[in-house]
Amino acid sequence: MTAVALSDPASYGEGVLMICIFLTSSLYGLTSFQGISYFRTFSNDSIPLKATVLFVIALSTLHMCLCWSFMYRFFIVGFGDYLSLLIPPWSVKITVPVTCAVQTICHLFFVGRLWTLSSKNKPLCGTLVLMDIAHVGSIAAFTVKCFEATYITDLIRIPTNMHMMTACLVICVSSDVVITLSMCYYLYKGRTGYKRTDTLLTTLIIYSINTGIVTAIGDTMVVILSQALPENVAFFAVFEVTIELFANAMLTSLNTRTQLRSRLVNYCDTINLEPTGTPMHRLGLDLSLENDEPSQSSVDKFLDLEADRSRAPPAASPANALMKSNV
């Protein structure tokens, strides 16, 4: 171990770690709020979807408990013992697979939406699934290395471990970018020239960019810090924040359906029927207005479609694709 790491603990980056844990705690509060809001607002969602949301919140809670456990170990139990800062407790090591689990669930959630939005583009969605499998495999191997390492810096100094960690992060960033760009592409492709429907699509594109870019920036910062400051735990501090970024991205995507409900009611009066087979039709925005006004029950089905499969219209119904394309 280097003399700098022992004689000057401030250079080790434990201050950054403490700040990031405080930030993670704040974001966990937002995650909890969004979870409560989701279950209160969308009580009719399908059981698998609600179970997925509950599992993500449970993992986020577990992660928060682990973070405060090793914070207590570092700053209370090991106060004044600089060497203890370099020896990761088991709670630190467990946060790696827990974070990976939430990232994978969120990726698959958005891949499912992209599957419908892209009219079941098998090469694209299959590639994303394979990337997630590779991500899980590399994280599993890296977790084993974490438990074998005596010091945190061992994970960086050994080239094999360094390459493995970098591969995990690069795969995750790549998945974020591909999902976001694909969502934006297919949503933009569905533009029809009708001002109000294009406005709705623009809103969905903005949601896609906001949810995708935040997680991508978080993972990118971890990659940059791990390469620029290999002897510092700053990269690991930022890594601990990413789990809440992913959890909030998923919950935000689900909870924004309420906003789209009010927008849809205003847009329905001017949405015209497009020919079958057009991007507008595949997105499900070509709501037919054979009657003067859309029925309230149709609007409810449109907005709650993804959640309540039992009330969903037939597979060919335009509303089916739009609800699943909502990000």
C-alpha positions in Angstrom: 0.0 0.0 0.0 1.3 3.4 -0.9 2.6 5.7 1.9 0.4 8.5 0.5 -2.8 6.5 1.1 -1.9 5.9 4.7 -0.3 9.3 5.7 -2.8 11.5 3.9 -6.3 9.9 4.1 -7.9 12.9 2.6 -6.2 12.1 -0.7 -7.9 8.7 -0.7 -11.3 10.3 -1.3 -13.3 9.2 1.7 -14.8 12.7 1.8 -16.2 12.2 -1.7 -17.6 8.9 -0.6 -19.4 10.5 2.4 -20.9 13.2 0.2 -22.1 10.7 -2.4 -23.7 8.6 0.3 -25.6 11.7 1.5 -26.7 12.3 -2.1 -27.7 8.7 -2.4 -29.8 9.0 0.7 -31.6 12.1 -0.7 -32.3 10.3 -4.0 -33.5 7.3 -2.0 -36.1 9.6 -0.5 -37.2 10.5 -4.0 -37.3 6.8 -4.9 -39.5 6.0 -1.9 -41.9 8.9 -2.7 -42.2 7.8 -6.3 -42.8 4.2 -5.2 -45.6 5.3 -2.8 -47.1 7.5 -5.5 -47.0 4.7 -8.0 -48.9 2.2 -5.8 -51.5 4.8 -4.8 -52.1 6.0 -8.4 -51.8 2.8 -10.4 -53.5 0.2 -8.2 -54.9 -1.6 -11.2 -51.5 -2.4 -12.7 -50.7 -6.0 -13.4 -49.2 -8.1 -10.6 -45.9 -8.7 -12.4 -45.4 -5.0 -13.0 -46.2 -4.1 -9.4 -43.9 -6.9 -8.2 -41.1 -5.6 -10.3 -41.5 -2.1 -8.9 -41.6 -3.5 -5.3 -38.5 -5.5 -6.0 -36.6 -2.5 -7.2 -37.6 -0.5 -4.2 -36.6 -3.4 -1.9 -33.2 -3.6 -3.5 -32.8 0.2 -3.2 -33.7 0.0 0.5 -31.2 -2.8 1.0 -28.5 -0.8 -0.8 -29.2 2.2 1.5 -28.8 0.0 4.6 -25.5 -1.4 3.3 -24.2 2.1 2.5 -24.9 3.3 6.0 -23.5 0.1 7.5 -20.0 0.6 5.9 -20.2 4.4 6.5 -20.5 3.6 10.3 -17.7 1.1 9.9 -15.4 3.7 8.2 -16.2 6.9 10.2 -17.2 5.7 13.6 -15.7 2.2 14.4 -12.5 2.9 12.4 -12.1 6.6 13.3 -8.4 7.5 13.3 -7.4 4.1 11.8 -6.3 5.1 8.3 -5.6 1.5 7.3 -9.2 0.5 7.9 -10.2 2.9 5.1 -8.4 0.7 2.6 -10.0 -2.6 3.8 -13.5 -2.9 2.4 -16.1 -4.5 4.7 -18.5 -7.1 3.4 -21.3 -4.5 3.1 -19.3 -2.5 0.5 -18.8 -5.6 -1.6 -22.5 -6.6 -1.5 -23.5 -3.2 -3.0 -21.9 -4.1 -6.3 -24.3 -7.0 -7.2 -27.3 -5.2 -5.7 -26.6 -2.1 -7.9 -26.1 -4.4 -10.9 -29.5 -6.1 -10.3 -31.4 -2.8 -10.3 -29.5 -1.7 -13.5 -30.4 -4.9 -15.2 -34.1 -4.7 -14.2 -34.4 -1.1 -15.4 -32.7 -2.0 -18.7 -35.0 -4.9 -19.4 -38.0 -2.7 -18.5 -37.1 -0.2 -21.2 -36.1 -2.9 -23.6 -39.7 -4.2 -23.2 -41.1 -0.9 -24.2 -38.7 -0.6 -27.1 -39.8 -4.0 -28.2 -43.3 -2.7 -28.8 -42.3 0.7 -30.0 -40.0 -0.8 -32.7 -42.7 -3.3 -33.9 -40.7 -6.2 -32.3 -37.3 -5.4 -33.7 -35.6 -8.7 -32.8 -32.0 -7.7 -33.8 -32.1 -4.5 -31.8 -33.8 -5.9 -28.7 -31.9 -9.1 -28.8 -28.6 -7.2 -28.9 -29.6 -5.2 -25.9 -30.6 -8.4 -24.0 -27.2 -9.9 -24.8 -25.5 -6.8 -23.6 -27.3 -7.1 -20.3 -26.4 -10.7 -20.0 -22.7 -9.8 -20.6 -23.1 -7.0 -18.0 -24.5 -9.4 -15.4 -21.7 -12.0 -16.1 -18.9 -9.5 -15.9 -20.4 -8.0 -12.6 -20.6 -11.5 -11.2 -16.9 -12.2 -12.0 -16.0 -8.7 -10.6 -17.9 -9.4 -7.4 -15.9 -12.5 -6.9 -12.7 -10.5 -7.3 -14.1 -8.0 -4.7 -14.4 -10.7 -2.1 -10.9 -12.0 -2.9 -9.2 -8.6 -2.6 -7.8 -7.5 0.7 -7.7 -3.8 -0.2 -9.9 -1.8 -2.4 -6.9 -0.6 -4.4 -6.1 -4.2 -5.3 -9.1 -4.1 -7.6 -7.5 -1.2 -9.6 -3.8 -2.2 -9.4 -4.3 -5.7 -10.9 -4.8 -5.2 -14.7 -7.3 -8.1 -15.0 -9.5 -6.6 -12.4 -9.2 -3.1 -13.9 -10.2 -4.4 -17.3 -13.1 -6.4 -15.9 -14.5 -3.4 -14.1 -14.1 -1.1 -17.1 -15.9 -3.6 -19.3 -18.8 -3.7 -16.8 -19.1 0.0 -16.9 -18.7 0.4 -20.6 -21.4 -2.2 -21.3 -23.8 -0.5 -19.0 -23.2 3.0 -20.6 -23.5 1.5 -24.0 -26.9 0.0 -23.1 -28.1 3.3 -21.8 -27.1 5.1 -24.9 -28.5 2.5 -27.4 -31.8 2.4 -25.5 -32.2 6.1 -25.4 -31.2 6.7 -29.0 -33.5 3.9 -30.2 -36.4 5.2 -28.2 -35.9 8.7 -29.7 -35.5 7.3 -33.2 -38.7 5.3 -33.2 -40.7 8.1 -31.5 -39.4 10.7 -34.1 -40.2 8.3 -36.9 -43.8 8.2 -35.8 -44.3 12.0 -36.4 -47.2 12.7 -38.6 -47.2 16.4 -39.3 -50.2 17.0 -37.0 -49.1 19.6 -34.6 -50.7 18.3 -31.4 -49.8 14.6 -31.9 -46.3 15.6 -32.8 -46.2 17.6 -29.6 -47.1 14.5 -27.6 -44.4 12.6 -29.4 -41.9 15.4 -28.6 -42.9 15.1 -24.9 -42.2 11.3 -25.0 -38.8 12.0 -26.7 -37.9 14.5 -23.9 -38.8 11.9 -21.3 -36.6 9.3 -23.1 -33.6 11.6 -23.2 -34.0 12.8 -19.6 -34.2 9.2 -18.2 -31.5 7.9 -20.4 -29.0 10.6 -20.2 -29.0 10.8 -16.4 -28.1 7.2 -16.0 -25.5 7.3 -18.8 -23.8 10.4 -17.3 -23.6 8.6 -13.9 -22.0 5.5 -15.4 -19.7 7.6 -17.6 -18.4 9.6 -14.5 -17.6 6.3 -12.8 -15.5 5.2 -15.9 -13.7 8.5 -16.1 -12.9 8.7 -12.4 -11.7 5.1 -12.3 -9.2 5.8 -15.1 -8.2 9.2 -13.9 -7.9 8.5 -10.2 -7.2 4.8 -9.8 -5.8 5.3 -6.3 -8.9 7.1 -5.2 -12.4 5.8 -4.1 -14.1 8.7 -5.9 -15.2 6.3 -8.7 -16.7 3.9 -6.2 -18.5 6.8 -4.4 -20.2 7.9 -7.7 -21.0 4.2 -8.4 -23.1 4.1 -5.2 -25.3 6.9 -6.5 -26.1 5.2 -9.8 -28.5 2.7 -8.3 -30.9 5.5 -7.3 -30.6 7.1 -10.8 -31.8 3.9 -12.4 -34.6 3.3 -9.9 -35.9 6.8 -10.3 -35.7 6.6 -14.1 -37.9 3.6 -14.1 -40.4 5.0 -11.6 -40.5 8.3 -13.3 -41.4 6.6 -16.6 -44.3 4.8 -14.9 -45.6 7.8 -12.9 -45.6 10.2 -15.9 -48.6 8.3 -17.3 -50.8 10.6 -15.1 -49.5 13.6 -17.0 -50.0 12.0 -20.3 -53.6 11.2 -19.3 -54.5 14.9 -19.1 -52.6 15.6 -22.3 -54.4 12.9 -24.2 -57.8 14.2 -23.2 -56.8 17.5 -24.8 -55.3 16.0 -27.9 -58.0 13.4 -28.7 -60.2 16.0 -30.4 -57.7 16.7 -33.2 -56.1 13.3 -33.7 -56.9 11.9 -37.2 -56.8 8.4 -38.5 -53.6 7.5 -40.4 -53.4 4.7 -43.0 -52.6 1.3 -41.5 -48.9 0.4 -41.6 -47.6 3.9 -41.1 -45.3 4.7 -38.2 -48.2 6.6 -36.7 -50.3 3.5 -36.7 -47.6 1.4 -35.2 -47.2 3.9 -32.4 -50.9 3.7 -31.7 -51.5 7.5 -32.1 -54.0 7.1 -35.0 -57.1 7.1 -32.7 -60.2 7.0 -34.9 -62.7 9.6 -34.2 -65.7 8.1 -35.9 -67.7 9.6 -33.1 -67.7 13.2 -32.2 -66.0 12.7 -28.9 -63.9 9.8 -27.5 -65.5 8.0 -24.6 -64.0 8.3 -21.2 -63.7 4.5 -21.0 -61.5 4.5 -24.1 -59.2 7.1 -22.6 -58.9 5.1 -19.4 -58.1 1.9 -21.3 -55.5 3.8 -23.3 -53.7 5.1 -20.3 -53.9 2.1 -18.1 -53.3 -0.4 -20.9 -49.7 -1.4 -20.0 -50.7 -1.9 -16.4 -54.0 -3.7 -16.7 -53.7 -6.5 -19.3 -57.2 -7.7 -18.6 -58.7 -4.4 -19.8 -56.4 -3.9 -22.8 -57.9 -3.6 -26.3 -57.1 -6.2 -29.0 -53.5 -6.5 -30.2 -54.2 -4.6 -33.3 -55.6 -1.6 -31.4 -53.6 1.6 -31.9 -53.7 2.4 -28.2 -51.7 -0.7 -27.3 -48.5 0.5 -28.8 -48.6 4.1 -27.5 -49.0 3.1 -23.9 -46.0 0.8 -24.1 -44.0 3.4 -25.9 -44.5 5.9 -23.1 -41.1 6.6 -21.4 
